[in-house]
Amino acid sequence: MTALRKGWCPTLLSPMQSGDGWLARVKPSAGILAAGAARTIADAARRYGNGHVDLTSRANLQIRGLTPRSAEQFADVIISHGLASEHASVEAIRNVMASPLGADDPLAEFDSHALAVEIEAMLAAEPALVALPPKFGILVDGSGVLPLSDASSDIMVRAYKGRLAIQLDGGTHAVFCSPGAAAKIVMSLALAFLHLSWEQRELPHRMRELVMSLGDDAIFAAAGLAGVAAPFADRSSPRSPIGFIPGGDRGFFGVGLAFGRIDAETLASLADLCERLGDGSLRTTPWRALVLVAVAPSEAEALSRQVCDLGLITDDADPRLSIHACVGRGACPNASVDTRRDASRFASAMPGLTVHVSGCAKGCAHRGSAPVTLVGNNGRYDLVRDGSAGDAPALAGLSFDETLAAIEQEAVAP
């Protein structure tokens, strides 16, 4: 394991210190988590951490409450079960997110899972790629029932009119290809990013920065590719992944996690359910939800009841789904407010309102804009309207009750 440090994006082999101990990430390959693997992670999270598991916006599992010693023990368990690379440099760049259903999606245009696995293998096999920035990511979207239309990444592979369109974050061009050629093109673009980055006076950390500096046509050319002008991807929100989703003889069932959190015992119970009522796997998503596959329509109601009994979300109208909240005070040293307690109170008081409750100005829970953003500041809140956590507040230094009153007053104003 690499030396433990503080203040960057954690991986399994490079955990990060936080307010409730060290945290590490598990990256399920192609977002597929077999029931046995889920139970292994749950048991290890309980044994070596505090049992809290967060589902990240990159569809990874974040394990909390580790110690320097138990983080090593946790990593040993995860690696021994084939859930991560034993090489820290490879694990750091294994950031490939695929649309959740893969070949199980009856409307998908290609098997996003198979391509994601191929790209992961390519990342591990090319030594030069270990120099990629740790947050550099690749997205593989097969479209279909649950597309990743609202997600972005440094390199994006999307279905487009029977072919694959490969685009760069921030760019307006694309290379079109067959599924069989996609992994090599992704590798060429990643290597071009590194080559062009080394020529810059200040190394860009992400593809968007390089695109803004040079233009995506220059990056395609450096990769030996000819990009052509492409239509912008549909960035509309996909259908809700919560509840039963028809899919032929058998469908899918999305389980929402309030504020992205599930405890280890509940994760193990959900793994049992996916074996009894699904295909024996869970699919991770970037939407604070896990999906069960191959659920019979006749079993959906019983499954919904059992999931509700676990304290998880089965109704896509649940007001907690509209609230973004980071881990907050006690779990993060930068947070001065109890974000998730207050997020629950907002969900009850103003259902349907999209609110971002952030412990500090970093805005980890939601990078984009929200109608209402609350930013913790010395135990109180600053209120940002139609902006993000780093924007200037309209009101500052409010208690929770004062914040709620200000929002309610604005809601009823003519």
Long-range contacts (C-beta under 8 A, 24 or more apart in sequence): 1-71, 1-72, 1-75, 1-88, 2-88, 4-68, 4-71, 8-134, 9-134, 9-135, 10-62, 11-88, 11-91, 11-92, 11-134, 12-74, 12-75, 12-78, 12-79, 12-84, 12-91, 13-75, 13-84, 13-88, 13-91, 13-92, 14-88, 14-92, 15-66, 15-71, 18-64, 18-327, 18-331, 18-332, 18-333, 19-327, 19-329, 19-330, 19-331, 19-332, 19-333, 19-335, 20-50, 20-52, 20-64, 20-65, 20-327, 20-330, 20-331, 21-49, 21-50, 21-64, 21-65, 21-66, 21-67, 22-65, 22-66, 22-67, 22-68, 22-71, 23-62, 23-63, 23-64, 23-65, 23-66, 24-62, 24-63, 24-66, 24-71, 24-74, 24-75, 25-56, 25-60, 25-61, 25-62, 25-63, 26-60, 26-61, 26-62, 26-63, 26-78, 26-83, 26-84, 27-60, 27-61, 27-84, 27-91, 27-94, 27-95, 28-59, 28-60, 28-61, 28-83, 28-284, 29-83, 29-116, 29-117, 29-120, 30-96, 30-98, 30-102, 30-112, 30-113, 30-114, 30-116, 30-117, 30-120, 31-59, 31-97, 31-98, 31-100, 31-113, 31-116, 31-283, 31-284, 31-285, 32-102, 32-113, 32-281, 32-283, 33-61, 33-281, 33-282, 33-283, 33-284, 33-290, 34-280, 34-281, 35-271, 35-272, 35-274, 35-275, 35-280, 35-281, 35-282, 36-271, 37-81, 37-83, 38-267, 38-268, 38-270, 38-271, 38-274, 38-282, 39-267, 39-268, 39-271, 40-77, 40-78, 40-81, 40-83, 41-78, 41-83, 41-264, 41-267, 42-264, 42-265, 42-267, 42-268, 42-271, 43-264, 43-268, 44-74, 44-77, 44-78, 45-74, 45-264, 45-267, 46-264, 46-265, 48-73, 48-74, 48-77, 49-74, 51-263, 51-264, 51-265, 52-261, 52-263, 52-264, 52-331, 53-261, 53-262, 53-263, 53-264, 53-267, 54-260, 54-261, 54-262, 54-327, 55-257, 55-260, 55-261, 55-262, 55-284, 55-285, 55-288, 55-289, 55-290, 56-260, 56-286, 57-286, 57-367, 58-95, 58-97, 58-137, 58-286, 59-97, 59-100, 59-284, 59-285, 59-286, 60-284, 61-284, 64-327, 64-331, 85-124, 87-124, 89-130, 90-123, 90-124, 90-130, 92-130, 92-134, 93-123, 93-129, 93-130, 93-132, 93-134, 93-136, 94-120, 94-123, 94-124, 95-134, 95-135, 95-136, 95-137, 95-138, 95-153, 96-120, 96-123, 96-137, 96-138, 96-139, 96-140, 97-137, 97-138, 97-139, 97-140, 97-148, 97-151, 97-153, 97-286, 98-139, 98-140, 98-141, 98-142, 99-140, 99-141, 99-142, 99-143, 99-144, 99-146, 99-147, 99-148, 100-146, 100-241, 100-283, 100-284, 100-285, 100-291, 101-142, 101-144, 101-145, 101-146, 101-247, 101-252, 101-283, 101-291, 101-293, 102-142, 104-247, 104-252, 104-279, 104-293, 104-294, 105-142, 105-144, 105-145, 105-146, 105-247, 106-144, 106-145, 106-247, 106-248, 107-143, 107-144, 107-145, 108-142, 108-143, 108-144, 108-145, 108-159, 109-142, 109-143, 109-144, 109-159, 109-162, 110-142, 110-159, 110-164, 110-179, 111-142, 111-179, 112-140, 112-141, 112-142, 114-179, 115-140, 115-157, 115-179, 115-182, 115-183, 116-140, 118-182, 118-183, 119-182, 119-183, 119-186, 122-183, 122-184, 122-186, 122-187, 126-187, 126-191, 128-191, 128-194, 129-187, 129-190, 129-191, 129-194, 131-194, 132-190, 132-193, 132-194, 133-205, 133-206, 135-205, 135-206, 136-190, 136-193, 136-206, 136-207, 138-186, 138-190, 145-239, 145-245, 145-247, 145-252, 146-238, 146-239, 146-241, 146-245, 146-252, 146-285, 146-291, 147-238, 148-238, 148-286, 149-233, 149-234, 149-235, 149-236, 149-237, 149-238, 150-235, 150-236, 150-237, 150-238, 151-286, 154-193, 154-206, 154-207, 154-208, 155-186, 155-189, 155-190, 155-207, 156-233, 157-182, 157-186, 158-233, 160-230, 165-230, 167-216, 167-230, 167-233, 168-207, 168-208, 168-211, 168-216, 168-219, 168-220, 169-206, 169-207, 169-208, 169-211, 170-207, 170-208, 170-211, 170-212, 170-216, 171-211, 171-215, 171-216, 171-219, 171-227, 172-216, 172-229, 172-230, 172-232, 173-216, 173-217, 173-220, 173-227, 173-228, 173-229, 173-230, 174-227, 174-228, 174-230, 175-220, 175-225, 175-226, 175-227, 175-228, 176-228, 185-223, 185-225, 188-223, 188-224, 188-225, 189-219, 189-220, 189-223, 189-225, 191-223, 192-219, 192-220, 192-222, 192-223, 193-219, 195-222, 196-222, 240-316, 240-321, 241-285, 241-287, 241-289, 241-291, 242-289, 242-313, 242-314, 242-315, 242-316, 242-318, 242-321, 243-304, 243-314, 243-315, 243-316, 244-295, 244-297, 244-300, 244-303, 244-304, 246-297, 249-296, 250-294, 250-295, 250-296, 250-297, 251-295, 251-296, 251-297, 251-300, 252-291, 252-292, 252-293, 252-294, 252-295, 253-278, 253-291, 253-292, 253-295, 253-300, 253-303, 253-304, 253-307, 253-314, 254-285, 254-289, 254-290, 254-291, 254-292, 255-289, 255-290, 255-291, 255-292, 255-307, 255-312, 255-313, 255-314, 256-288, 256-289, 256-312, 256-313, 256-314, 256-316, 256-318, 256-320, 256-321, 257-288, 257-289, 257-290, 257-312, 257-313, 258-288, 258-311, 258-312, 258-313, 258-320, 258-344, 259-288, 259-320, 259-323, 259-324, 259-325, 259-340, 259-343, 259-365, 260-288, 260-365, 261-340, 262-290, 262-312, 266-310, 266-311, 266-312, 269-310, 270-307, 270-310, 270-312, 273-303, 273-306, 273-307, 277-302, 277-303, 288-321, 289-313, 319-347, 319-348, 319-350, 319-351, 319-352, 320-344, 320-347, 322-347, 322-351, 322-352, 322-353, 322-354, 322-355, 323-347, 323-354, 323-355, 323-356, 323-357, 324-354, 324-355, 324-356, 324-357, 324-358, 324-365, 324-366, 324-370, 325-356, 325-357, 325-358, 325-365, 326-357, 326-358, 326-359, 326-364, 326-365, 327-359, 328-357, 328-359, 328-376, 329-359, 329-376, 332-359, 332-360, 332-364, 334-359, 334-360, 334-362, 335-359, 335-360, 335-376, 336-360, 336-376, 336-377, 336-378, 336-379, 337-376, 337-379, 337-380, 337-381, 339-365, 339-376, 342-374, 342-400, 345-400, 345-404, 346-404, 349-404, 349-408, 350-404, 350-407, 350-408, 350-411, 353-407, 353-411, 356-388, 356-389, 358-389, 360-389, 361-389, 361-390, 362-389, 362-390, 363-388, 363-389, 363-390, 372-407, 374-403, 383-407, 385-410
